[in-house]
Amino acid sequence: MDVEIKRIQDGEEPLLDETALKDRFQQLATTARELLSDFREVEENFRLPDRTTRDQGRIF
């Protein structure tokens, strides 16, 4: 990966054309939305047992 970064910095790697750049951006945006959704699901999975435990504590 460091070699690829060095090539890009040295101008040896071709830049993406406008279409490819837009496609990569769309992929990145989609991945970011999916990741955010995954984090929300993880958060909810932590909150559910917490709520259940608190509710059970109120019953006793």
N, CA, C and O atoms as a Maestro MAE file, in Angstrom:
{
 s_m_m2io_version
 :::
 2.0.0
}

f_m_ct {
 s_m_title
 :::
 protein
 m_atom[240] {
  # First column is atom index #
  i_m_mmod_type
  r_m_x_coord
  r_m_y_coord
  r_m_z_coord
  i_m_residue_number
  s_m_chain_name
  s_m_pdb_residue_name
  s_m_pdb_atom_name
  i_m_atomic_number
  :::
  1 25 0.824 -1.184 0.000 1 A "MET " " N  " 7
  2 3 0.000 0.000 0.000 1 A "MET " " CA " 6
  3 2 0.874 1.256 0.000 1 A "MET " " C  " 6
  4 15 0.563 2.236 -0.677 1 A "MET " " O  " 8
  5 25 1.960 1.218 0.758 2 A "ASP " " N  " 7
  6 3 2.871 2.361 0.774 2 A "ASP " " CA " 6
  7 2 3.452 2.624 -0.610 2 A "ASP " " C  " 6
  8 15 3.666 3.772 -1.001 2 A "ASP " " O  " 8
  9 25 3.704 1.544 -1.344 3 A "VAL " " N  " 7
  10 3 4.247 1.679 -2.700 3 A "VAL " " CA " 6
  11 2 3.234 2.379 -3.599 3 A "VAL " " C  " 6
  12 15 3.595 3.246 -4.395 3 A "VAL " " O  " 8
  13 25 1.962 1.999 -3.468 4 A "GLU " " N  " 7
  14 3 0.913 2.632 -4.276 4 A "GLU " " CA " 6
  15 2 0.783 4.114 -3.940 4 A "GLU " " C  " 6
  16 15 0.637 4.946 -4.835 4 A "GLU " " O  " 8
  17 25 0.835 4.441 -2.658 5 A "ILE " " N  " 7
  18 3 0.753 5.848 -2.241 5 A "ILE " " CA " 6
  19 2 1.920 6.627 -2.833 5 A "ILE " " C  " 6
  20 15 1.739 7.735 -3.338 5 A "ILE " " O  " 8
  21 25 3.116 6.049 -2.771 6 A "LYS " " N  " 7
  22 3 4.306 6.712 -3.317 6 A "LYS " " CA " 6
  23 2 4.155 6.943 -4.821 6 A "LYS " " C  " 6
  24 15 4.513 8.009 -5.322 6 A "LYS " " O  " 8
  25 25 3.625 5.947 -5.546 7 A "ARG " " N  " 7
  26 3 3.420 6.106 -6.992 7 A "ARG " " CA " 6
  27 2 2.448 7.242 -7.291 7 A "ARG " " C  " 6
  28 15 2.669 8.041 -8.200 7 A "ARG " " O  " 8
  29 25 1.382 7.303 -6.523 8 A "ILE " " N  " 7
  30 3 0.393 8.371 -6.732 8 A "ILE " " CA " 6
  31 2 1.022 9.726 -6.442 8 A "ILE " " C  " 6
  32 15 0.829 10.681 -7.195 8 A "ILE " " O  " 8
  33 25 1.777 9.808 -5.345 9 A "GLN " " N  " 7
  34 3 2.436 11.070 -4.998 9 A "GLN " " CA " 6
  35 2 3.434 11.491 -6.075 9 A "GLN " " C  " 6
  36 15 3.607 12.681 -6.341 9 A "GLN " " O  " 8
  37 25 4.075 10.526 -6.678 10 A "ASP " " N  " 7
  38 3 5.057 10.816 -7.727 10 A "ASP " " CA " 6
  39 2 4.415 11.024 -9.092 10 A "ASP " " C  " 6
  40 15 5.105 11.330 -10.065 10 A "ASP " " O  " 8
  41 25 3.091 10.860 -9.169 11 A "GLY " " N  " 7
  42 3 2.387 11.062 -10.427 11 A "GLY " " CA " 6
  43 2 2.507 9.897 -11.390 11 A "GLY " " C  " 6
  44 15 2.242 10.053 -12.582 11 A "GLY " " O  " 8
  45 25 2.901 8.737 -10.897 12 A "GLU " " N  " 7
  46 3 3.077 7.573 -11.757 12 A "GLU " " CA " 6
  47 2 1.773 6.816 -11.998 12 A "GLU " " C  " 6
  48 15 1.653 6.102 -12.994 12 A "GLU " " O  " 8
  49 25 0.819 6.956 -11.124 13 A "GLU " " N  " 7
  50 3 -0.464 6.269 -11.265 13 A "GLU " " CA " 6
  51 2 -1.459 7.204 -11.941 13 A "GLU " " C  " 6
  52 15 -1.540 8.382 -11.593 13 A "GLU " " O  " 8
  53 25 -2.211 6.687 -12.898 14 A "PRO " " N  " 7
  54 3 -3.212 7.544 -13.547 14 A "PRO " " CA " 6
  55 2 -4.354 7.877 -12.579 14 A "PRO " " C  " 6
  56 15 -4.750 7.055 -11.753 14 A "PRO " " O  " 8
  57 25 -4.860 9.084 -12.704 15 A "LEU " " N  " 7
  58 3 -5.993 9.499 -11.886 15 A "LEU " " CA " 6
  59 2 -7.271 8.919 -12.468 15 A "LEU " " C  " 6
  60 15 -7.327 8.583 -13.651 15 A "LEU " " O  " 8
  61 25 -8.285 8.804 -11.644 16 A "LEU " " N  " 7
  62 3 -9.574 8.301 -12.116 16 A "LEU " " CA " 6
  63 2 -10.245 9.342 -13.002 16 A "LEU " " C  " 6
  64 15 -10.136 10.545 -12.761 16 A "LEU " " O  " 8
  65 25 -10.941 8.861 -14.031 17 A "ASP " " N  " 7
  66 3 -11.712 9.806 -14.830 17 A "ASP " " CA " 6
  67 2 -12.967 10.189 -14.041 17 A "ASP " " C  " 6
  68 15 -13.241 9.619 -12.985 17 A "ASP " " O  " 8
  69 25 -13.716 11.145 -14.553 18 A "GLU " " N  " 7
  70 3 -14.863 11.685 -13.825 18 A "GLU " " CA " 6
  71 2 -15.900 10.608 -13.506 18 A "GLU " " C  " 6
  72 15 -16.453 10.588 -12.407 18 A "GLU " " O  " 8
  73 25 -16.162 9.725 -14.449 19 A "THR " " N  " 7
  74 3 -17.148 8.662 -14.235 19 A "THR " " CA " 6
  75 2 -16.692 7.702 -13.142 19 A "THR " " C  " 6
  76 15 -17.470 7.350 -12.255 19 A "THR " " O  " 8
  77 25 -15.440 7.282 -13.206 20 A "ALA " " N  " 7
  78 3 -14.905 6.368 -12.197 20 A "ALA " " CA " 6
  79 2 -14.873 7.033 -10.827 20 A "ALA " " C  " 6
  80 15 -15.145 6.391 -9.812 20 A "ALA " " O  " 8
  81 25 -14.543 8.312 -10.801 21 A "LEU " " N  " 7
  82 3 -14.508 9.053 -9.541 21 A "LEU " " CA " 6
  83 2 -15.900 9.127 -8.917 21 A "LEU " " C  " 6
  84 15 -16.052 8.933 -7.711 21 A "LEU " " O  " 8
  85 25 -16.911 9.407 -9.732 22 A "LYS " " N  " 7
  86 3 -18.290 9.455 -9.229 22 A "LYS " " CA " 6
  87 2 -18.721 8.089 -8.715 22 A "LYS " " C  " 6
  88 15 -19.386 7.991 -7.684 22 A "LYS " " O  " 8
  89 25 -18.340 7.028 -9.437 23 A "ASP " " N  " 7
  90 3 -18.686 5.674 -9.017 23 A "ASP " " CA " 6
  91 2 -18.051 5.347 -7.669 23 A "ASP " " C  " 6
  92 15 -18.710 4.798 -6.787 23 A "ASP " " O  " 8
  93 25 -16.788 5.679 -7.511 24 A "ARG " " N  " 7
  94 3 -16.104 5.431 -6.235 24 A "ARG " " CA " 6
  95 2 -16.758 6.224 -5.109 24 A "ARG " " C  " 6
  96 15 -16.919 5.716 -4.000 24 A "ARG " " O  " 8
  97 25 -17.134 7.465 -5.395 25 A "PHE " " N  " 7
  98 3 -17.786 8.292 -4.381 25 A "PHE " " CA " 6
  99 2 -19.111 7.665 -3.965 25 A "PHE " " C  " 6
  100 15 -19.430 7.614 -2.777 25 A "PHE " " O  " 8
  101 25 -19.882 7.186 -4.940 26 A "GLN " " N  " 7
  102 3 -21.162 6.540 -4.629 26 A "GLN " " CA " 6
  103 2 -20.945 5.284 -3.784 26 A "GLN " " C  " 6
  104 15 -21.702 5.024 -2.849 26 A "GLN " " O  " 8
  105 25 -19.923 4.517 -4.109 27 A "GLN " " N  " 7
  106 3 -19.606 3.327 -3.315 27 A "GLN " " CA " 6
  107 2 -19.247 3.717 -1.884 27 A "GLN " " C  " 6
  108 15 -19.687 3.075 -0.929 27 A "GLN " " O  " 8
  109 25 -18.457 4.759 -1.743 28 A "LEU " " N  " 7
  110 3 -18.057 5.237 -0.422 28 A "LEU " " CA " 6
  111 2 -19.265 5.719 0.372 28 A "LEU " " C  " 6
  112 15 -19.396 5.408 1.556 28 A "LEU " " O  " 8
  113 25 -20.146 6.474 -0.271 29 A "ALA " " N  " 7
  114 3 -21.342 6.985 0.401 29 A "ALA " " CA " 6
  115 2 -22.248 5.836 0.836 29 A "ALA " " C  " 6
  116 15 -22.796 5.859 1.938 29 A "ALA " " O  " 8
  117 25 -22.404 4.842 -0.020 30 A "THR " " N  " 7
  118 3 -23.226 3.675 0.323 30 A "THR " " CA " 6
  119 2 -22.621 2.919 1.501 30 A "THR " " C  " 6
  120 15 -23.330 2.543 2.434 30 A "THR " " O  " 8
  121 25 -21.323 2.701 1.453 31 A "THR " " N  " 7
  122 3 -20.647 2.001 2.543 31 A "THR " " CA " 6
  123 2 -20.775 2.773 3.852 31 A "THR " " C  " 6
  124 15 -20.984 2.172 4.906 31 A "THR " " O  " 8
  125 25 -20.653 4.088 3.797 32 A "ALA " " N  " 7
  126 3 -20.785 4.911 5.002 32 A "ALA " " CA " 6
  127 2 -22.187 4.794 5.590 32 A "ALA " " C  " 6
  128 15 -22.342 4.677 6.806 32 A "ALA " " O  " 8
  129 25 -23.210 4.825 4.735 33 A "ARG " " N  " 7
  130 3 -24.593 4.676 5.230 33 A "ARG " " CA " 6
  131 2 -24.805 3.304 5.860 33 A "ARG " " C  " 6
  132 15 -25.442 3.185 6.906 33 A "ARG " " O  " 8
  133 25 -24.268 2.271 5.218 34 A "GLU " " N  " 7
  134 3 -24.412 0.916 5.754 34 A "GLU " " CA " 6
  135 2 -23.685 0.774 7.090 34 A "GLU " " C  " 6
  136 15 -24.184 0.128 8.011 34 A "GLU " " O  " 8
  137 25 -22.515 1.376 7.186 35 A "LEU " " N  " 7
  138 3 -21.748 1.321 8.428 35 A "LEU " " CA " 6
  139 2 -22.487 2.033 9.557 35 A "LEU " " C  " 6
  140 15 -22.538 1.535 10.682 35 A "LEU " " O  " 8
  141 25 -23.053 3.187 9.259 36 A "LEU " " N  " 7
  142 3 -23.831 3.921 10.252 36 A "LEU " " CA " 6
  143 2 -25.024 3.094 10.708 36 A "LEU " " C  " 6
  144 15 -25.337 3.056 11.898 36 A "LEU " " O  " 8
  145 25 -25.680 2.442 9.782 37 A "SER " " N  " 7
  146 3 -26.807 1.572 10.116 37 A "SER " " CA " 6
  147 2 -26.355 0.420 11.012 37 A "SER " " C  " 6
  148 15 -27.044 0.062 11.967 37 A "SER " " O  " 8
  149 25 -25.202 -0.152 10.701 38 A "ASP " " N  " 7
  150 3 -24.670 -1.244 11.521 38 A "ASP " " CA " 6
  151 2 -24.383 -0.767 12.942 38 A "ASP " " C  " 6
  152 15 -24.692 -1.469 13.905 38 A "ASP " " O  " 8
  153 25 -23.795 0.416 13.079 39 A "PHE " " N  " 7
  154 3 -23.511 0.951 14.413 39 A "PHE " " CA " 6
  155 2 -24.795 1.213 15.190 39 A "PHE " " C  " 6
  156 15 -24.845 0.986 16.399 39 A "PHE " " O  " 8
  157 25 -25.824 1.685 14.512 40 A "ARG " " N  " 7
  158 3 -27.112 1.891 15.181 40 A "ARG " " CA " 6
  159 2 -27.676 0.567 15.677 40 A "ARG " " C  " 6
  160 15 -28.226 0.490 16.775 40 A "ARG " " O  " 8
  161 25 -27.537 -0.470 14.865 41 A "GLU " " N  " 7
  162 3 -28.025 -1.791 15.271 41 A "GLU " " CA " 6
  163 2 -27.249 -2.307 16.480 41 A "GLU " " C  " 6
  164 15 -27.840 -2.864 17.405 41 A "GLU " " O  " 8
  165 25 -25.940 -2.127 16.477 42 A "VAL " " N  " 7
  166 3 -25.119 -2.545 17.617 42 A "VAL " " CA " 6
  167 2 -25.545 -1.789 18.871 42 A "VAL " " C  " 6
  168 15 -25.675 -2.377 19.945 42 A "VAL " " O  " 8
  169 25 -25.762 -0.484 18.729 43 A "GLU " " N  " 7
  170 3 -26.205 0.321 19.869 43 A "GLU " " CA " 6
  171 2 -27.528 -0.209 20.414 43 A "GLU " " C  " 6
  172 15 -27.688 -0.348 21.627 43 A "GLU " " O  " 8
  173 25 -28.463 -0.500 19.538 44 A "GLU " " N  " 7
  174 3 -29.762 -1.026 19.969 44 A "GLU " " CA " 6
  175 2 -29.594 -2.388 20.644 44 A "GLU " " C  " 6
  176 15 -30.287 -2.689 21.616 44 A "GLU " " O  " 8
  177 25 -28.687 -3.199 20.135 45 A "ASN " " N  " 7
  178 3 -28.441 -4.509 20.744 45 A "ASN " " CA " 6
  179 2 -27.862 -4.386 22.152 45 A "ASN " " C  " 6
  180 15 -28.065 -5.276 22.977 45 A "ASN " " O  " 8
  181 25 -27.149 -3.307 22.440 46 A "PHE " " N  " 7
  182 3 -26.661 -3.063 23.792 46 A "PHE " " CA " 6
  183 2 -27.762 -2.492 24.681 46 A "PHE " " C  " 6
  184 15 -27.835 -2.809 25.869 46 A "PHE " " O  " 8
  185 25 -28.603 -1.665 24.114 47 A "ARG " " N  " 7
  186 3 -29.658 -1.024 24.903 47 A "ARG " " CA " 6
  187 2 -30.750 -1.998 25.324 47 A "ARG " " C  " 6
  188 15 -31.289 -1.877 26.424 47 A "ARG " " O  " 8
  189 25 -31.082 -2.948 24.480 48 A "LEU " " N  " 7
  190 3 -32.166 -3.886 24.785 48 A "LEU " " CA " 6
  191 2 -31.901 -4.677 26.070 48 A "LEU " " C  " 6
  192 15 -32.775 -4.709 26.936 48 A "LEU " " O  " 8
  193 25 -30.740 -5.314 26.235 49 A "PRO " " N  " 7
  194 3 -30.495 -6.016 27.505 49 A "PRO " " CA " 6
  195 2 -30.487 -5.061 28.705 49 A "PRO " " C  " 6
  196 15 -30.933 -5.422 29.794 49 A "PRO " " O  " 8
  197 25 -29.980 -3.848 28.500 50 A "ASP " " N  " 7
  198 3 -29.966 -2.863 29.580 50 A "ASP " " CA " 6
  199 2 -31.391 -2.544 30.020 50 A "ASP " " C  " 6
  200 15 -31.686 -2.519 31.215 50 A "ASP " " O  " 8
  201 25 -32.276 -2.300 29.050 51 A "ARG " " N  " 7
  202 3 -33.679 -2.015 29.375 51 A "ARG " " CA " 6
  203 2 -34.329 -3.196 30.087 51 A "ARG " " C  " 6
  204 15 -35.055 -3.027 31.067 51 A "ARG " " O  " 8
  205 25 -34.057 -4.387 29.580 52 A "THR " " N  " 7
  206 3 -34.638 -5.593 30.174 52 A "THR " " CA " 6
  207 2 -34.186 -5.737 31.624 52 A "THR " " C  " 6
  208 15 -34.996 -6.028 32.505 52 A "THR " " O  " 8
  209 25 -32.901 -5.535 31.869 53 A "THR " " N  " 7
  210 3 -32.363 -5.637 33.225 53 A "THR " " CA " 6
  211 2 -32.979 -4.585 34.132 53 A "THR " " C  " 6
  212 15 -33.345 -4.885 35.269 53 A "THR " " O  " 8
  213 25 -33.098 -3.367 33.649 54 A "ARG " " N  " 7
  214 3 -33.704 -2.301 34.459 54 A "ARG " " CA " 6
  215 2 -35.170 -2.605 34.761 54 A "ARG " " C  " 6
  216 15 -35.637 -2.388 35.879 54 A "ARG " " O  " 8
  217 25 -35.890 -3.106 33.762 55 A "ASP " " N  " 7
  218 3 -37.300 -3.441 33.975 55 A "ASP " " CA " 6
  219 2 -37.444 -4.566 34.992 55 A "ASP " " C  " 6
  220 15 -38.346 -4.533 35.828 55 A "ASP " " O  " 8
  221 25 -36.573 -5.548 34.929 56 A "GLN " " N  " 7
  222 3 -36.632 -6.654 35.885 56 A "GLN " " CA " 6
  223 2 -36.313 -6.161 37.293 56 A "GLN " " C  " 6
  224 15 -36.879 -6.657 38.268 56 A "GLN " " O  " 8
  225 25 -35.423 -5.201 37.404 57 A "GLY " " N  " 7
  226 3 -35.083 -4.632 38.710 57 A "GLY " " CA " 6
  227 2 -36.257 -3.900 39.322 57 A "GLY " " C  " 6
  228 15 -36.388 -3.863 40.545 57 A "GLY " " O  " 8
  229 25 -37.104 -3.323 38.511 58 A "ARG " " N  " 7
  230 3 -38.278 -2.603 39.013 58 A "ARG " " CA " 6
  231 2 -39.350 -3.563 39.512 58 A "ARG " " C  " 6
  232 15 -40.126 -3.229 40.406 58 A "ARG " " O  " 8
  233 25 -39.385 -4.748 38.932 59 A "ILE " " N  " 7
  234 3 -40.410 -5.728 39.302 59 A "ILE " " CA " 6
  235 2 -40.151 -6.263 40.709 59 A "ILE " " C  " 6
  236 15 -41.091 -6.478 41.474 59 A "ILE " " O  " 8
  237 25 -38.886 -6.477 41.051 60 A "PHE " " N  " 7
  238 3 -38.566 -7.062 42.359 60 A "PHE " " CA " 6
  239 2 -38.707 -6.069 43.426 60 A "PHE " " C  " 6
  240 15 -38.479 -6.381 44.594 60 A "PHE " " O  " 8
  :::
 }
 m_bond[239] {
  # First column is bond index #
  i_m_from
  i_m_to
  i_m_order
  :::
  1 1 2 1
  2 2 3 1
  3 3 4 2
  4 3 5 1
  5 5 6 1
  6 6 7 1
  7 7 8 2
  8 7 9 1
  9 9 10 1
  10 10 11 1
  11 11 12 2
  12 11 13 1
  13 13 14 1
  14 14 15 1
  15 15 16 2
  16 15 17 1
  17 17 18 1
  18 18 19 1
  19 19 20 2
  20 19 21 1
  21 21 22 1
  22 22 23 1
  23 23 24 2
  24 23 25 1
  25 25 26 1
  26 26 27 1
  27 27 28 2
  28 27 29 1
  29 29 30 1
  30 30 31 1
  31 31 32 2
  32 31 33 1
  33 33 34 1
  34 34 35 1
  35 35 36 2
  36 35 37 1
  37 37 38 1
  38 38 39 1
  39 39 40 2
  40 39 41 1
  41 41 42 1
  42 42 43 1
  43 43 44 2
  44 43 45 1
  45 45 46 1
  46 46 47 1
  47 47 48 2
  48 47 49 1
  49 49 50 1
  50 50 51 1
  51 51 52 2
  52 51 53 1
  53 53 54 1
  54 54 55 1
  55 55 56 2
  56 55 57 1
  57 57 58 1
  58 58 59 1
  59 59 60 2
  60 59 61 1
  61 61 62 1
  62 62 63 1
  63 63 64 2
  64 63 65 1
  65 65 66 1
  66 66 67 1
  67 67 68 2
  68 67 69 1
  69 69 70 1
  70 70 71 1
  71 71 72 2
  72 71 73 1
  73 73 74 1
  74 74 75 1
  75 75 76 2
  76 75 77 1
  77 77 78 1
  78 78 79 1
  79 79 80 2
  80 79 81 1
  81 81 82 1
  82 82 83 1
  83 83 84 2
  84 83 85 1
  85 85 86 1
  86 86 87 1
  87 87 88 2
  88 87 89 1
  89 89 90 1
  90 90 91 1
  91 91 92 2
  92 91 93 1
  93 93 94 1
  94 94 95 1
  95 95 96 2
  96 95 97 1
  97 97 98 1
  98 98 99 1
  99 99 100 2
  100 99 101 1
  101 101 102 1
  102 102 103 1
  103 103 104 2
  104 103 105 1
  105 105 106 1
  106 106 107 1
  107 107 108 2
  108 107 109 1
  109 109 110 1
  110 110 111 1
  111 111 112 2
  112 111 113 1
  113 113 114 1
  114 114 115 1
  115 115 116 2
  116 115 117 1
  117 117 118 1
  118 118 119 1
  119 119 120 2
  120 119 121 1
  121 121 122 1
  122 122 123 1
  123 123 124 2
  124 123 125 1
  125 125 126 1
  126 126 127 1
  127 127 128 2
  128 127 129 1
  129 129 130 1
  130 130 131 1
  131 131 132 2
  132 131 133 1
  133 133 134 1
  134 134 135 1
  135 135 136 2
  136 135 137 1
  137 137 138 1
  138 138 139 1
  139 139 140 2
  140 139 141 1
  141 141 142 1
  142 142 143 1
  143 143 144 2
  144 143 145 1
  145 145 146 1
  146 146 147 1
  147 147 148 2
  148 147 149 1
  149 149 150 1
  150 150 151 1
  151 151 152 2
  152 151 153 1
  153 153 154 1
  154 154 155 1
  155 155 156 2
  156 155 157 1
  157 157 158 1
  158 158 159 1
  159 159 160 2
  160 159 161 1
  161 161 162 1
  162 162 163 1
  163 163 164 2
  164 163 165 1
  165 165 166 1
  166 166 167 1
  167 167 168 2
  168 167 169 1
  169 169 170 1
  170 170 171 1
  171 171 172 2
  172 171 173 1
  173 173 174 1
  174 174 175 1
  175 175 176 2
  176 175 177 1
  177 177 178 1
  178 178 179 1
  179 179 180 2
  180 179 181 1
  181 181 182 1
  182 182 183 1
  183 183 184 2
  184 183 185 1
  185 185 186 1
  186 186 187 1
  187 187 188 2
  188 187 189 1
  189 189 190 1
  190 190 191 1
  191 191 192 2
  192 191 193 1
  193 193 194 1
  194 194 195 1
  195 195 196 2
  196 195 197 1
  197 197 198 1
  198 198 199 1
  199 199 200 2
  200 199 201 1
  201 201 202 1
  202 202 203 1
  203 203 204 2
  204 203 205 1
  205 205 206 1
  206 206 207 1
  207 207 208 2
  208 207 209 1
  209 209 210 1
  210 210 211 1
  211 211 212 2
  212 211 213 1
  213 213 214 1
  214 214 215 1
  215 215 216 2
  216 215 217 1
  217 217 218 1
  218 218 219 1
  219 219 220 2
  220 219 221 1
  221 221 222 1
  222 222 223 1
  223 223 224 2
  224 223 225 1
  225 225 226 1
  226 226 227 1
  227 227 228 2
  228 227 229 1
  229 229 230 1
  230 230 231 1
  231 231 232 2
  232 231 233 1
  233 233 234 1
  234 234 235 1
  235 235 236 2
  236 235 237 1
  237 237 238 1
  238 238 239 1
  239 239 240 2
  :::
 }
}
